[in-house]
Amino acid sequence: NQTAGLGSIHDPTRLVVELAQVFRLRGQNNVVRDNLIERPSMEQAERIEKTVFIRAPRSLNYGEVARLIDVVKGTGANPIGLQIDDLEQ
């Protein structure tokens, strides 16, 4: 999702609210991770697709990126992927 205006490293409140809403809608619509479709014995909340990719500019230092990952992890996101801008092709 390319949604803009989801806060900042220092105030990620809007991001947390947005992810909670997305995950709640996915739960209501039964959007489960592909590899867990055939595992109905798992709790529904554990099967919901909660993959998040973070695109971090190289200008952010490690601590800021780690802080953002912790915030996203706190929403229940799993797995979390990291994409660095401007990587050489």
C-alpha positions in Angstrom: 0.0 0.0 0.0 1.4 3.4 -0.9 -0.7 5.3 1.7 1.0 8.6 2.6 0.7 10.6 5.8 0.9 7.7 8.3 3.0 9.5 10.8 6.7 9.6 11.5 9.3 7.6 13.3 8.7 9.7 16.4 4.9 9.5 16.2 3.7 6.3 14.4 0.2 6.5 15.9 -1.6 6.8 12.5 0.4 3.8 11.2 -0.6 1.7 14.1 -4.3 2.6 13.7 -4.2 2.0 10.0 -2.5 -1.5 10.4 -5.0 -2.4 13.1 -7.9 -1.5 10.8 -6.4 -3.4 7.8 -5.8 -6.5 10.0 -9.4 -6.3 11.4 -10.8 -6.0 7.9 -8.7 -9.0 6.7 -10.1 -11.0 9.6 -13.7 -10.0 8.8 -13.1 -11.0 5.2 -11.2 -14.2 6.0 -8.0 -13.1 4.2 -5.6 -15.8 5.4 -2.0 -16.4 4.5 -1.7 -18.7 1.5 0.4 -21.3 3.4 -2.2 -21.4 6.2 -5.3 -21.9 4.2 -5.3 -25.7 4.8 -4.8 -25.3 8.6 -8.2 -24.7 9.9 -7.1 -26.0 13.3 -5.2 -22.8 13.9 -6.9 -19.9 15.5 -8.4 -17.5 12.9 -6.4 -14.6 14.2 -3.1 -16.5 13.7 -4.0 -17.3 10.1 -4.8 -13.8 8.9 -2.5 -12.2 6.4 -0.4 -9.7 8.3 2.7 -9.4 6.1 4.2 -5.9 6.1 7.0 -4.5 4.1 8.8 -1.4 5.3 10.6 0.8 2.7 13.3 2.7 4.5 15.4 5.4 2.9 19.1 5.0 3.4 19.1 8.3 5.3 17.4 6.6 8.3 19.8 5.3 10.9 19.7 1.7 12.2 18.0 2.8 15.4 15.2 4.5 13.7 14.5 1.6 11.4 14.7 -0.8 14.4 12.2 1.4 16.3 9.8 1.3 13.4 10.1 -2.5 13.0 9.3 -2.8 16.8 6.2 -0.6 16.3 5.0 -2.6 13.4 5.7 -5.9 15.1 3.6 -4.6 18.0 0.5 -4.4 15.7 0.8 -8.2 15.2 2.4 -7.9 11.8 4.3 -11.1 10.8 6.4 -11.4 8.7 8.0 -8.0 8.3 10.1 -7.4 5.3 12.6 -4.5 4.8 13.2 -2.8 1.5 16.0 -0.3 1.2 15.5 2.5 -1.3 18.0 3.0 -4.1 19.7 -0.4 -4.0 21.9 -1.1 -7.0 20.2 -3.4 -9.5 
